[in-house]
Amino acid sequence: MIRRPPRSTLFPYTTLFRSEKLCKIERFICSGLHEFEPEIKKYDVIWVQWVLSHIPEKGVVRFLQKAKCGLKNGGLLVIKENISSSNVIERDEHDFTITRPASIIRQLIRNAGYIIAKEQKQNKFPSELYDVRMFACRLPNDSRSIKETV
Protein backbone atom coordinates (compact mmCIF):
# COMPACT_ATOMS: atom_id res chain seq x y z
CA MET A 1 0.00 0.00 0.00
CA ILE A 2 1.46 3.31 -1.00
CA ARG A 3 0.04 6.46 0.47
CA ARG A 4 1.07 9.76 1.93
CA PRO A 5 2.77 9.47 5.31
CA PRO A 6 -0.03 8.59 7.73
CA ARG A 7 -1.42 11.05 10.25
CA SER A 8 -2.39 8.10 12.40
CA THR A 9 -1.65 4.41 12.52
CA LEU A 10 -5.10 3.42 11.25
CA PHE A 11 -5.41 2.14 7.69
CA PRO A 12 -8.70 2.86 5.94
CA TYR A 13 -10.61 -0.25 4.94
CA THR A 14 -12.25 -0.52 1.56
CA THR A 15 -13.87 -3.48 -0.11
CA LEU A 16 -13.14 -3.52 -3.81
CA PHE A 17 -13.71 -7.19 -4.41
CA ARG A 18 -15.57 -9.84 -2.52
CA SER A 19 -13.83 -13.17 -2.41
CA GLU A 20 -14.27 -16.36 -0.49
CA LYS A 21 -10.52 -16.88 -0.50
CA LEU A 22 -8.69 -15.98 2.67
CA CYS A 23 -6.06 -13.41 1.92
CA LYS A 24 -2.88 -12.99 3.90
CA ILE A 25 -1.25 -9.60 3.94
CA GLU A 26 2.45 -10.24 4.30
CA ARG A 27 3.34 -6.63 5.02
CA PHE A 28 2.35 -3.03 4.48
CA ILE A 29 4.92 -0.72 2.97
CA CYS A 30 4.10 2.84 3.87
CA SER A 31 6.33 4.85 1.59
CA GLY A 32 6.37 7.98 -0.46
CA LEU A 33 6.17 7.52 -4.22
CA HIS A 34 9.69 8.78 -4.81
CA GLU A 35 11.20 6.37 -2.27
CA PHE A 36 9.25 3.28 -3.33
CA GLU A 37 11.42 0.84 -5.24
CA PRO A 38 9.39 -2.29 -5.93
CA GLU A 39 11.04 -5.65 -5.54
CA ILE A 40 10.89 -7.56 -8.84
CA LYS A 41 7.70 -9.68 -9.20
CA LYS A 42 7.11 -9.56 -5.44
CA TYR A 43 3.58 -8.17 -5.01
CA ASP A 44 0.14 -9.60 -5.68
CA VAL A 45 -1.33 -6.13 -5.11
CA ILE A 46 0.12 -2.64 -5.07
CA TRP A 47 -2.48 -0.34 -3.51
CA VAL A 48 -2.12 3.39 -4.20
CA GLN A 49 -4.58 5.46 -2.20
CA TRP A 50 -5.14 9.22 -2.22
CA VAL A 51 -1.62 10.00 -3.31
CA LEU A 52 -1.75 10.60 -7.08
CA SER A 53 -3.53 13.88 -6.39
CA HIS A 54 -0.21 15.22 -5.11
CA ILE A 55 1.78 14.74 -8.31
CA PRO A 56 1.44 16.01 -11.88
CA GLU A 57 0.42 13.78 -14.79
CA LYS A 58 3.95 12.92 -15.94
CA GLY A 59 4.86 11.86 -12.40
CA VAL A 60 1.75 9.66 -12.19
CA VAL A 61 2.66 7.83 -15.40
CA ARG A 62 6.31 7.45 -14.31
CA PHE A 63 5.29 5.96 -10.97
CA LEU A 64 2.75 3.57 -12.51
CA GLN A 65 5.34 2.38 -15.01
CA LYS A 66 7.89 1.86 -12.22
CA ALA A 67 5.37 -0.19 -10.21
CA LYS A 68 4.86 -2.66 -13.09
CA CYS A 69 8.06 -4.60 -12.39
CA GLY A 70 6.92 -5.28 -8.82
CA LEU A 71 3.71 -7.08 -9.78
CA LYS A 72 3.65 -10.87 -9.83
CA ASN A 73 1.99 -12.57 -12.77
CA GLY A 74 -1.71 -11.96 -12.24
CA GLY A 75 -0.99 -9.08 -9.84
CA LEU A 76 -3.10 -5.94 -9.58
CA LEU A 77 -2.36 -2.29 -9.13
CA VAL A 78 -5.28 -0.67 -7.30
CA ILE A 79 -5.74 3.09 -7.39
CA LYS A 80 -8.18 4.88 -5.07
CA GLU A 81 -8.63 8.60 -5.67
CA ASN A 82 -11.02 11.51 -5.33
CA ILE A 83 -12.73 12.24 -8.63
CA SER A 84 -13.70 15.63 -10.04
CA SER A 85 -17.32 15.78 -11.17
CA SER A 86 -16.71 18.81 -13.39
CA ASN A 87 -14.85 16.91 -16.15
CA VAL A 88 -11.89 19.26 -15.73
CA ILE A 89 -8.82 19.09 -13.51
CA GLU A 90 -9.39 21.00 -10.27
CA ARG A 91 -6.38 22.44 -8.46
CA ASP A 92 -6.66 23.34 -4.80
CA GLU A 93 -4.55 26.44 -4.09
CA HIS A 94 -4.67 25.72 -0.34
CA ASP A 95 -3.24 22.19 -0.20
CA PHE A 96 -1.95 22.04 -3.80
CA THR A 97 -3.82 18.84 -4.62
CA ILE A 98 -4.97 17.95 -8.11
CA THR A 99 -8.40 16.36 -8.44
CA ARG A 100 -8.90 14.76 -11.82
CA PRO A 101 -11.99 13.54 -13.63
CA ALA A 102 -12.22 9.76 -14.04
CA SER A 103 -11.56 10.09 -17.79
CA ILE A 104 -8.11 11.57 -17.15
CA ILE A 105 -7.23 8.94 -14.53
CA ARG A 106 -8.26 6.23 -17.00
CA GLN A 107 -6.04 7.82 -19.66
CA LEU A 108 -3.06 8.02 -17.27
CA ILE A 109 -3.51 4.33 -16.44
CA ARG A 110 -3.59 3.42 -20.15
CA ASN A 111 -0.59 5.68 -20.86
CA ALA A 112 1.38 3.73 -18.24
CA GLY A 113 0.58 0.47 -20.01
CA TYR A 114 -2.18 -1.02 -17.85
CA ILE A 115 -5.66 -2.30 -18.59
CA ILE A 116 -8.46 -1.36 -16.20
CA ALA A 117 -9.94 -4.67 -15.12
CA LYS A 118 -12.53 -3.18 -12.77
CA GLU A 119 -13.67 0.27 -11.74
CA GLN A 120 -15.93 0.94 -8.79
CA LYS A 121 -17.36 4.00 -7.06
CA GLN A 122 -17.05 4.13 -3.27
CA ASN A 123 -20.54 3.94 -1.81
CA LYS A 124 -22.02 5.85 1.11
CA PHE A 125 -19.84 8.94 0.90
CA PRO A 126 -21.38 12.28 1.90
CA SER A 127 -22.71 14.10 -1.14
CA GLU A 128 -20.75 17.27 -0.34
CA LEU A 129 -17.44 15.42 -0.80
CA TYR A 130 -15.77 14.39 -4.03
CA ASP A 131 -16.73 11.03 -5.45
CA VAL A 132 -14.12 8.38 -4.72
CA ARG A 133 -13.33 5.69 -7.28
CA MET A 134 -11.16 2.61 -7.25
CA PHE A 135 -9.47 1.26 -10.35
CA ALA A 136 -8.09 -2.30 -10.41
CA CYS A 137 -5.44 -2.43 -13.10
CA ARG A 138 -3.61 -5.35 -14.64
CA LEU A 139 -0.89 -5.72 -17.22
CA PRO A 140 -1.99 -6.40 -20.79
CA ASN A 141 -0.17 -9.75 -20.97
CA ASP A 142 -2.26 -11.10 -18.07
CA SER A 143 -5.31 -12.75 -19.56
CA ARG A 144 -6.81 -13.96 -16.27
CA SER A 145 -10.05 -12.40 -15.12
CA ILE A 146 -10.43 -10.45 -11.90
CA LYS A 147 -12.38 -13.35 -10.38
CA GLU A 148 -9.39 -15.65 -10.93
CA THR A 149 -7.02 -13.07 -9.46
CA VAL A 150 -8.76 -12.45 -6.13
N, C-alpha and C positions, 0 to 999 in steps of 0.2 A: 504494500500500500504506500503510495507516495502522496504526500500532502504537505501543506505548509507546516512549519513547526507548530506542534499542538499548544493550545492555551491551557489545556488540562490533559489528564491522562486517559480520558474517556474517548473511545472510538465510536463514531456514529454507526449505527446498524442499519443496513438497507437490504431488502430482499430484492434481488434482480431476477433470480431464477429459483424455482422450487424444485427440489430434487430429493429423492428418497435415499440417495447415497449419503453416507456420513462423510463429511469432509474434515480433514485435519489441517489446521493451519500450523505450518512448521515454525514460521516466525513472521513478525511484522518488521518492515524496514521503514522507519520514519526518517525520510531524507529529503533534502531539497533537490530540485530537478538537476541543478548543475553538479551536485556531488554524486548523484546516483549513477553508478557504473554497474549495469546488470551482469551477473555471472552468466556465462554462455549456457543456453538451454537449461536453465535452472528452475524457472517459474511456471507453474500452471496458470497463474493469474497475476497480472500486474494491475493494481487498482489505483487509478489516478483520480483524486477527489478534490474538487474546488481549488485547483491549483493552476489550471491552464488560463484562468482569468487574470493571472498576474504576469503573463508573458505575451509578447507580440506573436503574430502568426508564424513568422519564420522560426522563432524559437519553439513553438508548439510542434511544427513539422520535424524539426531537428530532434527534439526529445522523443517523439513517437518513433522515428526511424531508429534512434539509438536503443530504444526499448525492445525492438524486434529480436535482436540477438539473444535476449534473455528468456524468451518464451520457448517452452518445450513444444514438441509437436502436439498440436491440438490445444495449445495454450490460448488464453484470452487476455486481451488488454481491455480493461473496463474503465470508461471515463464517466465521471459524474460531475455535471456543471450546471450552474444557473444559465437560463436561456432567456434571451431578449425576445419579447413578444412583438417588437416594433419592426422586425425584419431588417434592422440596421444595427451596426455595432454601437453599443453604448459605452462611453468612457466616463468613469466616475472621477471627478477632479479631486475629491476628498481622499479616497483610498487608492486611487490610480488603478482600479480594476477595470477589466475589459469584459463586458457581457456581450456575448455573440448570439445571433440567431442560430437555430438548429441547422439551417442550411449551410452556414459557414463552418460550423463544427464538422458536419458531414464531409464537406469539401476538404478540410484540413486532414481528416482521417484518411480519405482517399488519396490525397497528395502524399501522405506518408507511406502509402502502399498497403493499407489494410482494407478489409471488407467488413462492413457493419453487418454482423450476424443477427443482432437484436437491438432494438431501441425501445426504451420504456420511459414513460413519464412518472415521476414520483407522485404518488397519490397523497391526499389529505394534507396538502400544504396550504397555509393561509393564502387567500386570494390576493392580498396586498403585497405578497412577496413574488419574486421571479419564479417562473416555472423551473423545475429541476428535472433534467433528463439524464438517463444513463444509456451509454452506448457500449455494447459488447462487441469487440472487434477481433477479428481473426486474420491470419495471413492468407493470401490467396491460394497458396499451395496446400492448404488444409481443407480437405473436402468433407470432413465430418460435420455433422449437424450440431447445433447447440445442445440438443438433448443427449447426444453421445458424449459431449464434452463435460457436462456437469453431472 
